[in-house]
Amino acid sequence: MKALEIDVEELQELAESTGNRGHIGALKAKKSALADQLGISAQGALVRSRFRNISEMDASSRFFFGLERKNGQKRLMHSMRLSPLTSGGML
Protein backbone atom coordinates (compact mmCIF):
# COMPACT_ATOMS: atom_id res chain seq x y z
CA MET A 1 0.00 0.00 0.00
CA LYS A 2 2.91 2.32 0.76
CA ALA A 3 4.30 1.74 -2.75
CA LEU A 4 0.91 2.65 -4.21
CA GLU A 5 0.86 5.90 -2.21
CA ILE A 6 4.34 6.77 -3.51
CA ASP A 7 3.23 6.01 -7.10
CA VAL A 8 0.22 8.31 -6.71
CA GLU A 9 2.39 11.15 -5.38
CA GLU A 10 4.91 10.76 -8.21
CA LEU A 11 2.20 10.61 -10.87
CA GLN A 12 0.50 13.65 -9.38
CA GLU A 13 3.71 15.68 -9.56
CA LEU A 14 4.37 14.43 -13.09
CA ALA A 15 0.82 15.20 -14.26
CA GLU A 16 0.95 18.72 -12.78
CA SER A 17 4.30 19.50 -14.35
CA THR A 18 3.67 18.06 -17.83
CA GLY A 19 -0.13 18.07 -18.18
CA ASN A 20 0.09 14.82 -20.18
CA ARG A 21 -3.30 13.05 -20.41
CA GLY A 22 -1.64 9.65 -20.14
CA HIS A 23 -0.24 10.56 -16.73
CA ILE A 24 -3.63 11.90 -15.64
CA GLY A 25 -5.36 8.64 -16.64
CA ALA A 26 -2.75 6.56 -14.82
CA LEU A 27 -3.11 8.83 -11.79
CA LYS A 28 -6.89 8.27 -11.72
CA ALA A 29 -6.40 4.50 -11.95
CA LYS A 30 -3.83 4.49 -9.12
CA LYS A 31 -6.03 6.72 -6.93
CA SER A 32 -8.96 4.37 -7.49
CA ALA A 33 -6.85 1.34 -6.55
CA LEU A 34 -5.60 3.13 -3.43
CA ALA A 35 -9.15 4.08 -2.42
CA ASP A 36 -10.25 0.45 -2.84
CA GLN A 37 -7.42 -0.81 -0.63
CA LEU A 38 -8.12 1.81 2.01
CA GLY A 39 -11.81 0.89 1.95
CA ILE A 40 -11.02 -2.79 2.45
CA SER A 41 -8.66 -2.11 5.34
CA ALA A 42 -11.20 0.26 6.93
CA GLN A 43 -13.90 -2.41 6.69
CA GLY A 44 -11.55 -4.90 8.34
CA ALA A 45 -10.93 -2.47 11.18
CA LEU A 46 -14.67 -1.99 11.68
CA VAL A 47 -15.28 -5.74 11.79
CA ARG A 48 -12.48 -6.23 14.32
CA SER A 49 -13.89 -3.40 16.43
CA ARG A 50 -17.41 -4.86 16.38
CA PHE A 51 -16.10 -8.32 17.27
CA ARG A 52 -14.10 -6.89 20.18
CA ASN A 53 -17.14 -4.97 21.46
CA ILE A 54 -19.31 -8.08 21.30
CA SER A 55 -16.75 -10.18 23.15
CA GLU A 56 -16.39 -7.48 25.83
CA MET A 57 -20.17 -7.31 26.29
CA ASP A 58 -20.33 -11.08 26.64
CA ALA A 59 -17.64 -11.04 29.32
CA SER A 60 -19.60 -8.70 31.58
CA SER A 61 -22.86 -10.61 31.15
CA ARG A 62 -21.03 -13.86 31.96
CA PHE A 63 -19.83 -12.24 35.19
CA PHE A 64 -23.33 -11.11 36.18
CA PHE A 65 -24.91 -14.46 35.31
CA GLY A 66 -22.30 -16.22 37.46
CA LEU A 67 -22.93 -13.78 40.30
CA GLU A 68 -26.68 -14.36 40.09
CA ARG A 69 -26.15 -18.13 40.07
CA LYS A 70 -23.97 -17.83 43.19
CA ASN A 71 -26.51 -15.61 44.98
CA GLY A 72 -29.34 -17.88 43.89
CA GLN A 73 -27.64 -20.89 45.47
CA LYS A 74 -27.54 -19.04 48.79
CA ARG A 75 -31.31 -18.52 48.62
CA LEU A 76 -32.04 -22.14 47.67
CA MET A 77 -33.62 -24.27 50.35
CA HIS A 78 -31.46 -27.40 50.66
CA SER A 79 -33.53 -29.21 53.30
CA MET A 80 -36.69 -28.73 55.25
CA ARG A 81 -37.12 -29.24 58.96
CA LEU A 82 -40.27 -30.96 60.07
CA SER A 83 -42.12 -30.00 63.18
CA PRO A 84 -41.08 -31.95 66.31
CA LEU A 85 -44.59 -33.42 66.63
CA THR A 86 -44.41 -35.51 63.45
CA SER A 87 -40.98 -37.08 63.25
CA GLY A 88 -38.53 -34.57 64.65
CA GLY A 89 -36.06 -35.01 61.85
CA MET A 90 -35.20 -33.64 58.50
CA LEU A 91 -36.33 -34.75 55.07
C-alpha positions in Angstrom: 0.0 0.0 0.0 2.9 2.3 0.8 4.3 1.7 -2.7 0.9 2.7 -4.2 0.9 5.9 -2.2 4.3 6.8 -3.5 3.2 6.0 -7.1 0.2 8.3 -6.7 2.4 11.1 -5.4 4.9 10.8 -8.2 2.2 10.6 -10.9 0.5 13.7 -9.4 3.7 15.7 -9.6 4.4 14.4 -13.1 0.8 15.2 -14.3 1.0 18.7 -12.8 4.3 19.5 -14.3 3.7 18.1 -17.8 -0.1 18.1 -18.2 0.1 14.8 -20.2 -3.3 13.1 -20.4 -1.6 9.6 -20.1 -0.2 10.6 -16.7 -3.6 11.9 -15.6 -5.4 8.6 -16.6 -2.7 6.6 -14.8 -3.1 8.8 -11.8 -6.9 8.3 -11.7 -6.4 4.5 -11.9 -3.8 4.5 -9.1 -6.0 6.7 -6.9 -9.0 4.4 -7.5 -6.9 1.3 -6.5 -5.6 3.1 -3.4 -9.2 4.1 -2.4 -10.3 0.5 -2.8 -7.4 -0.8 -0.6 -8.1 1.8 2.0 -11.8 0.9 2.0 -11.0 -2.8 2.5 -8.7 -2.1 5.3 -11.2 0.3 6.9 -13.9 -2.4 6.7 -11.5 -4.9 8.3 -10.9 -2.5 11.2 -14.7 -2.0 11.7 -15.3 -5.7 11.8 -12.5 -6.2 14.3 -13.9 -3.4 16.4 -17.4 -4.9 16.4 -16.1 -8.3 17.3 -14.1 -6.9 20.2 -17.1 -5.0 21.5 -19.3 -8.1 21.3 -16.8 -10.2 23.1 -16.4 -7.5 25.8 -20.2 -7.3 26.3 -20.3 -11.1 26.6 -17.6 -11.0 29.3 -19.6 -8.7 31.6 -22.9 -10.6 31.2 -21.0 -13.9 32.0 -19.8 -12.2 35.2 -23.3 -11.1 36.2 -24.9 -14.5 35.3 -22.3 -16.2 37.5 -22.9 -13.8 40.3 -26.7 -14.4 40.1 -26.2 -18.1 40.1 -24.0 -17.8 43.2 -26.5 -15.6 45.0 -29.3 -17.9 43.9 -27.6 -20.9 45.5 -27.5 -19.0 48.8 -31.3 -18.5 48.6 -32.0 -22.1 47.7 -33.6 -24.3 50.3 -31.5 -27.4 50.7 -33.5 -29.2 53.3 -36.7 -28.7 55.2 -37.1 -29.2 59.0 -40.3 -31.0 60.1 -42.1 -30.0 63.2 -41.1 -31.9 66.3 -44.6 -33.4 66.6 -44.4 -35.5 63.5 -41.0 -37.1 63.3 -38.5 -34.6 64.6 -36.1 -35.0 61.8 -35.2 -33.6 58.5 -36.3 -34.7 55.1 
